[in-house]
Amino acid sequence: MSTVVPRRPRRRRVALAVAAALLCLVPLLGAGYEHLSAAAGRASHPAPGRMVDVGGHLLHVVQRGTGGPTVVLEAGSGEAASGWEAVTDRLAPTTTVVAYDRAGIARSEPSPRPRTARAVVDDLRTALRTIGAPQPYVLVGHSLGGLYVREYAREHPGEVAGLVLVDARPEDDARRTAHLLPDGAGAGTIPPWVGRSLHAVGALRIGGGALLDGMVPPAGRREFLDVTASPTYFATKQAEADHIAPTERALRGQDLGSLPVRVIARGVPQDYAAAGIDTATGRRLEEIWQDGQRRMLHLSSDSTLVVAGGSGHMVPTERPDVVADVVRALVRELRAGA
């Protein structure tokens, strides 16, 4: 008597096998799509600068203009040299201007060193010396970049002629807001492993980059996906955040003497609701941030505050004219006093 094998279980096994194959195939197809899209996108966004060896890895450095002092533009967290383009256009006719991509961001190669402020400063200092940028430097730091330029001034005061802090992160902001965001709620960022995975399979390009809402303005998403979000972008961004606490502690109580310090604060409050933060908490966070901007006036006996009217946190792109005006005025003062 023969045994009859039921067809239904066999069909189920075949269906599961097909489903498993598709699950494996879709990411592979997505990865191929992302590779081809990024390659084509980079071709349409040629590098405006050059690659500079800073000791085992290359940084993408954009240098324009001539003469000193050199204005050095340090971007915020996850930002690249391209975010300073409108500012650079305004400053290059009058002095040397340098913008760059930090290691692991955009066109720059990753560094084997931990992403501490000292490592960032060392990279930047080496790059500036390699390209022969005229000293001294006027360091312009936006957001997280404000902490990096302050660290540069702390480590190498003789090379710095002035600081411009553009809606810069105060050194005590995390400490003062910890009770309002006990679990890091409302961070409004994609965890590095999620971002890296979604980017690798091309998912961040779906719907015109809809998953980037709240992170990247629609007009800048194409360049972000093609250039800024390098394979190491999300991990580097997180590594910078993870290593900033020691720098914040070191900068508390910083006294820059009479070094010119210009503080540019945003004029439009942050949209905390977009990050899932309630109105009352958002209002308090904004108060602390704005108070922090004014506290940085105590860094020097020669400090002034400018409010960038009509601009949110992204002052370099929303009000580049304000940044350029403040920097140009400072450069004129330094030249007059030379």
C-alpha positions in Angstrom: 0.0 0.0 0.0 1.6 3.3 -1.1 1.9 6.4 1.1 0.4 9.6 -0.2 2.2 12.8 0.7 -0.2 15.7 1.4 0.4 18.5 -1.1 -0.5 21.3 1.3 2.5 21.1 3.6 4.8 20.8 0.5 3.2 24.0 -0.9 3.7 25.7 2.4 7.4 24.8 2.4 7.7 26.1 -1.1 6.0 29.3 -0.2 8.2 29.8 2.8 11.3 29.1 0.7 10.2 31.7 -1.9 9.4 34.2 0.9 12.8 33.6 2.4 14.5 34.1 -1.0 12.6 37.4 -1.5 13.6 38.6 2.0 17.2 38.0 1.0 16.9 39.4 -2.5 15.1 42.7 -1.6 18.0 44.0 0.5 20.5 43.0 -2.1 18.5 44.8 -4.8 18.1 47.8 -2.5 21.8 47.9 -1.8 22.6 47.8 -5.5 20.0 50.6 -6.1 21.6 52.7 -3.4 25.1 52.1 -4.7 24.2 53.2 -8.3 22.1 56.1 -7.1 24.8 57.4 -4.8 27.5 57.0 -7.5 25.3 58.9 -10.0 24.5 61.6 -7.4 28.1 62.2 -6.5 28.9 62.6 -10.1 26.3 65.4 -10.3 27.8 67.0 -7.2 31.6 67.3 -8.0 33.8 67.9 -5.0 34.4 71.7 -4.6 37.6 71.2 -2.6 40.6 68.8 -2.4 41.6 65.8 -0.4 44.2 66.6 2.3 46.2 64.0 4.1 46.1 64.6 7.9 48.0 61.6 9.0 46.6 58.3 7.6 43.3 59.6 6.4 42.1 62.2 4.0 39.9 65.2 4.7 37.9 67.1 2.1 38.9 70.7 2.4 37.5 73.7 0.6 39.7 76.8 0.5 38.7 80.0 -1.2 39.9 83.6 -1.2 43.3 85.1 -0.2 44.9 86.9 2.6 44.6 86.7 6.3 43.3 86.2 8.8 41.9 82.8 7.7 38.2 82.3 8.5 37.7 78.6 9.4 34.2 77.3 9.3 33.4 74.3 11.6 30.0 72.7 10.9 27.5 71.3 13.4 26.6 67.7 14.1 26.1 65.7 10.9 26.7 68.8 8.7 29.3 69.2 6.0 31.3 71.9 4.2 28.4 72.3 1.7 26.3 73.8 4.4 28.6 76.8 4.5 28.5 77.6 0.8 26.4 80.7 1.0 28.6 82.1 3.8 31.8 81.2 1.9 30.5 83.0 -1.2 30.1 86.2 0.8 33.5 86.0 2.5 35.8 84.7 -0.2 36.2 88.1 -1.9 37.8 89.6 1.2 39.8 87.0 2.9 40.8 83.3 3.0 38.0 81.0 3.9 38.3 77.3 4.8 35.4 74.8 5.2 35.8 71.1 5.5 34.1 67.8 6.1 35.1 66.2 9.4 36.5 62.7 9.3 33.8 60.1 8.5 31.4 62.7 7.1 30.5 63.4 3.5 33.7 63.1 1.3 36.2 62.8 4.2 37.6 59.4 5.1 37.0 58.0 8.6 39.7 58.3 11.2 40.9 55.4 13.3 41.0 57.7 16.3 38.0 58.1 18.6 35.9 61.1 17.7 37.0 63.3 20.6 37.3 67.0 20.3 41.0 66.7 20.5 41.0 64.4 17.5 38.9 66.8 15.6 41.1 69.8 16.5 44.2 67.8 15.6 42.8 66.9 12.2 41.8 70.5 11.5 45.1 72.0 12.6 47.0 69.6 10.4 44.8 70.4 7.4 45.2 74.1 7.9 49.0 73.8 8.1 49.1 71.5 5.1 47.2 73.9 2.9 49.2 76.9 4.1 46.2 78.8 5.4 47.4 82.2 6.8 47.5 82.5 10.5 45.9 83.6 12.8 42.5 82.1 12.4 39.0 83.4 13.0 37.2 80.2 14.0 33.4 80.1 13.2 31.6 77.2 14.9 27.9 76.3 14.4 26.0 74.2 16.9 28.3 71.3 18.0 31.1 73.0 16.0 31.0 75.8 18.6 32.4 73.4 21.2 35.2 72.3 18.8 36.3 75.8 18.0 36.4 76.7 21.7 38.5 73.6 22.3 40.8 74.7 19.5 41.2 78.1 21.3 41.8 76.3 24.5 44.6 74.1 23.1 46.2 76.5 20.7 45.4 80.1 21.9 48.3 81.6 20.0 46.8 80.6 16.6 43.3 82.1 17.2 42.4 85.7 16.6 38.7 85.5 17.3 35.7 83.2 17.7 32.2 83.4 16.1 29.8 81.1 17.8 26.7 80.5 15.6 23.8 79.3 17.6 26.5 77.2 19.3 25.9 74.4 21.8 26.6 75.8 25.3 28.9 73.6 27.3 26.3 73.0 30.0 23.2 72.5 27.8 23.1 68.7 28.3 23.5 69.0 32.0 20.9 71.7 32.4 18.3 69.9 30.2 18.9 66.3 31.5 15.9 66.5 33.9 13.6 67.5 31.0 14.8 64.7 28.7 15.5 61.9 31.2 15.6 59.1 28.5 16.9 61.2 25.7 13.3 61.6 24.5 12.7 63.9 21.7 16.2 63.6 20.3 14.7 63.6 16.8 17.4 61.5 15.3 17.7 58.1 13.8 19.7 55.6 15.9 23.0 55.0 14.1 22.4 51.3 13.3 18.9 52.1 12.0 20.1 54.9 9.8 23.1 52.9 8.5 20.8 50.0 7.7 18.1 52.0 6.0 20.7 54.0 4.0 22.6 50.8 2.9 19.5 49.3 1.3 18.3 52.6 -0.3 15.2 52.9 2.0 16.0 56.5 2.9 15.4 57.5 -0.7 11.8 56.2 -0.7 9.1 58.9 -1.0 11.7 61.6 -1.8 13.4 61.0 1.6 10.3 61.1 3.7 12.1 59.2 6.5 14.4 62.2 6.8 11.6 64.6 7.9 12.8 66.6 10.9 16.4 65.9 10.1 17.1 67.2 6.6 15.2 70.0 4.8 13.5 68.7 1.6 15.7 70.9 -0.6 18.9 69.4 0.7 17.9 65.7 0.8 19.3 64.8 -2.6 22.8 66.1 -1.7 22.5 64.6 1.8 21.8 61.1 0.4 24.3 61.3 -2.4 27.2 63.0 -0.6 26.9 63.8 3.1 25.6 60.5 4.3 28.7 58.5 3.6 28.9 54.8 4.7 30.3 55.9 8.0 28.1 59.0 8.5 25.6 57.7 11.1 28.2 56.0 13.2 30.5 59.0 13.1 27.7 61.4 14.1 26.9 59.2 17.1 30.6 58.8 18.0 31.0 62.6 18.1 28.0 62.9 20.4 29.3 60.1 22.7 32.7 61.8 23.1 31.6 65.4 23.7 30.9 65.2 27.5 34.6 65.4 28.5 35.0 68.5 26.3 32.0 70.1 27.9 33.5 69.6 31.3 36.8 71.0 30.2 35.2 74.1 28.8 33.2 75.1 31.8 34.6 78.2 33.3 36.6 78.9 30.1 38.2 82.4 30.2 39.4 83.7 26.9 40.6 87.0 28.2 40.1 89.8 25.7 39.9 87.5 22.7 37.1 88.8 20.4 34.0 86.5 20.7 30.9 87.1 18.6 27.7 85.1 19.5 25.0 84.7 16.9 21.7 83.3 18.4 18.7 82.1 16.4 15.7 84.3 16.3 13.1 81.6 15.8 12.5 79.0 18.5 13.2 75.3 17.7 10.2 73.2 16.6 10.3 70.9 19.5 6.8 69.5 18.7 8.3 68.0 15.6 10.6 66.0 17.8 7.7 64.7 20.0 8.2 67.2 22.8 5.3 68.8 24.6 4.8 72.6 24.5 5.7 73.3 28.1 8.9 71.3 27.9 9.8 72.7 24.6 9.4 76.3 25.9 11.7 75.5 28.8 14.3 73.9 26.5 14.3 77.0 24.4 14.7 79.3 27.4 17.7 77.3 28.5 19.2 77.4 25.0 18.8 81.1 24.7 20.1 81.7 28.2 23.1 79.6 27.2 23.8 81.8 24.2 24.0 84.8 26.4 26.1 83.1 29.0 28.8 82.6 26.4 29.2 86.4 26.4 31.1 85.8 29.6 33.8 84.0 27.8 35.6 87.2 26.9 35.7 90.9 27.9 35.3 91.6 24.2 32.0 89.9 23.3 28.8 90.9 21.5 25.5 89.2 20.7 23.6 89.3 17.4 20.2 87.7 17.0 19.6 86.2 13.6 16.1 87.3 12.9 13.9 85.0 10.9 16.3 82.1 11.4 16.0 78.9 13.3 19.0 76.8 14.4 20.4 76.4 10.8 21.6 80.0 10.7 24.4 79.2 8.1 21.8 78.3 5.5 18.8 80.4 6.7 20.7 83.6 7.4 24.1 83.4 5.8 24.1 87.1 5.4 24.1 87.6 9.2 27.0 85.2 9.7 29.0 86.8 6.9 28.3 90.4 8.2 29.5 89.5 11.7 32.6 87.7 10.4 33.5 90.5 8.0 33.2 93.1 10.7 35.5 91.1 13.0 38.1 90.6 10.2 38.1 94.4 9.7 38.6 95.0 13.4 41.5 92.6 13.5 43.2 94.1 10.4 42.7 97.6 11.8 44.4 96.6 15.1 47.2 94.7 13.5 
